[in-house]
Amino acid sequence: MSSPKQLHLDIKLDDSIHLSKFIFCDSTKFLITSLEDFINDNPLSHFIYLWGNEGVGKNYLLRAVNQGHLEREKNTAFLTFSNSKKISPDMFKGLEKLHAVFLENVHLLPQSYEWEEAFFNLVEGCMKENCKLFLTADRVAKLLKINLPDLKSRLLAFTALEVPEIKEEEKASALKEAALRRGIDLGNKEVRYILTHTSRSLSDLLRLLSDLDSFSLEKQRKLTIVLIKELLATRDNNPNT
């Protein structure tokens, strides 16, 4: 069997990005189950519009779902609008022939007729070819700055899933659970330290867990508050790492 192919820009697949490593708690249970069904080709819909505030982890989830497809040897395409200068409307052509297409940050779609028409044609093509389409944005579809009425109506018809803000009372147990799924034994003291001294956004917490895992292996030391402090100091000295 040929290996799965992916058209992509600005993405590097790695083992640290996986749906099973996302924060799982009562607030995210329905969402995670829905995304697992999407990966396993038993979705609520072939057309998912995932939205949420900054830092809730929506783009982590998009990349995790994409990786889930690649692990199942499905051909996919991934494009991000975070830097639209690196992509062009022509890149949408033919993507509907793939198993799934993933578009990150569609709220940053350039405001031009050429872009909106190309996006509309992609949506229409995916509907005809039964290609799954997964989008992320920082707002609901009706608030997107889109001038093409047909495109707006198509996006409003997508199944919208919101990435919820994790309740404060859930964060400690959810963080411990996420760490365990990565093979990290995170004690209560360490959890409290992390939640007190670092960003509490989901995307930042997931990134920190990945960094802690790598840092602990590199230093060949148990994960303690001292080690966490060392990593945070390293980050402060090298803010771009």
N, C-alpha and C positions, 0 to 999 in steps of 0.2 A: 504494500500500500504506500502511495506517495505521501511524503510528509505534508502537514498542513501549511498553507501559504497565507501570508498576511501582508497587506499593503499598509504601510504605516509611516507616520512622521512623528518625531520627538517622543518615541516611547521605547523603553527597554523592558522586555519581559523578564521577570525574576521571581524566584520562589517566595519572596517576601510579600508579594501581592497575590492574595487568594481569598475567595469569598469566606472560607472557613476561618480566616484570621481577622475578620471584621468584628466589631463590638456586637455581641449577641446578648440581648436582654429583652424584656417585655416590650419596650418601645420599638425595637427593630425586628422582632420575631416575624411579623407578617411580611415585611419588606424582604428579609433574607430568604424566606421560604418562596416568595414570588420570583426572586432572582434565580434561585436554584431551579425552579420549574422552567424558567426561560432558558437556562443553560441546557437543561435536559429535554428541550423541544416539547415541553408540555406547558406552554405559557398561558397566562391570563390573556395575552395578546401578543401578536408578532411585532407590535409597534409600541415601544415603551418610551415615555417621557419622564425622566427622573430629575426631580428638581429639589433644591434645598438651599439654605443659607450658606455663606462662606464658612468653610471649615468643618462641615458635617460629614464629609467623606464621600460625596456623590461621585467624584471623578475616580477615587480609589475603587469604588464599587463598579463603575463602568469598566475600568481596566481589569478588575478581577473577573467580571463576567466574560470579557473578551478572552482572557487567559483560559477560562473554563472551556470555552469553545475550541481553542487551539489544542488543549489537552485531549479533546475528543476528536482531533484531526478534522476540524471544520475550517473551511477557508473563510477568512474574515478580512474586513478593511477597518482601519482605525485612522481617523483624522481629528485634529484638534484645531479649534478656532482661536486658541490662545495667542497664536502668532500667525495671523492669516496671510502675512506676506510670503510665507513659505508654501502656501497652497494656492490653487487656482480653481475656478469653477469646472474646468475641463477634467479635473481629477474625479469628479462624480460619475463620469461616463463609464458605463459598463459595470458599476459596482453592484447593481441589482442582480447580477448573475452569481454572486457569492452567497454563502449561507447566511451571513450576518454582517451588518455594517454598524460601526460605532462612531458616533460624532460627539465630541466633547466641547462643552461650552458654546452651545448654539446661540446663546444670547449675544455672543461676540461676532455673529455672522455679519460680514460687511454689508452696509446698507446700499445696495445697488440692484438694479433690475436684473443684471446678468447673473449675480449670485443667487438671487431669490428664484429666478427661473430655473437655474441649474439644480437648486435644492428641491424645488417642486417636482422637476422631472425625475429626480432620484426617488422621491417618495412614491410617485406614481409607478415608477419602474419596479420598486420593491413590492408594492401591492400586487402588481400583475405577475411577478415572478416568484411570489411567496418567500421573498428574502426578508429576514428579520432586521428591524431597524431600531437602534437603541440610542437615545439622545440624553444629554445632560444639560442643565441650565440652572441659573441662580434665581429664576422666577417662574411663575406659572406661564403657560403658553399664551394666554390672552394678553399678557403684559410685554411680550416680545415686540421689538420695534421692527415689524415686518409690514411692508406696504402692499405686497401682492395678496389680494383677498383669498385666492384659491389655496395658496400655501398656508396662510393663517388658518383657514378652515380645516385643512388636512391635519395640521399639528394639534388643533383643538380636539380632533377625533382620536388622537393617541391615548392609550391608557396611561394616565398620570399617576406616578408614585412619588410621594414626598419622603425625603430622608429626614427623619425627625431629629429634633434636638434631644439628646439623652438627658433624662431627668437627673438632677444632682444626686439623689439618693441611690440611683442605679450605677453611677460612674465607678465607684470603688469595686463593687463585685463584678461589674462588666469588664473592668480593666484586668482584674485578676484572672477572669475566665479567658479573655483574649490572650493573656500572657501564657497561660497553661496550654492553649492550643498551639502555641509556638514552642512549647517545651521549656518555658521559662517559669521557674518557681518564684513568684513574686510575693513576698511577705506583706502583712498588713502595714508594717512601718514603712516599707518601701513604697507601697501604694499611696499612703497618706503623704509621703514626701513628694512624690511625683505630682499629685493633684494640688499640692500647696505651692510648689516651686516652678511649675512649668505651665505651658498653655493647656487649657482644658478642652480645646476643640478636638473632635474625633480624629480628623486627619493628622493633626500634630501628635496626638497620643499614639496613633498607629505607627507613625514614622519613628517616634521615640522608642517604641517597643522593638522595632526592627533594628534600630541603631544599638540599643542595649544588648540585644542578642549577639550582634556581630562584635561589639566591644568586649563583652564578657568572654567570648570565644578567643578573641585576639589576645586578651590579657590572661587567659586561662585562670580566671577567678570567678568566684561565686558572685551573683548579683546582690550587692548590698548598697546601702545609702552612700557609703564611701565611693563605690564604683560609679554610682549614678552621678555624684558630684563631679567626679573626674571627667565623665563624658560631657556633662553640661559645661564644664570649664573649657574642654576642648572645643565645643561648639562656639562658645563665646570668643575664643581666640581665632577660630576659623569659621566665621559666620556663613561662608558660602559652601561649606561641606555638609 
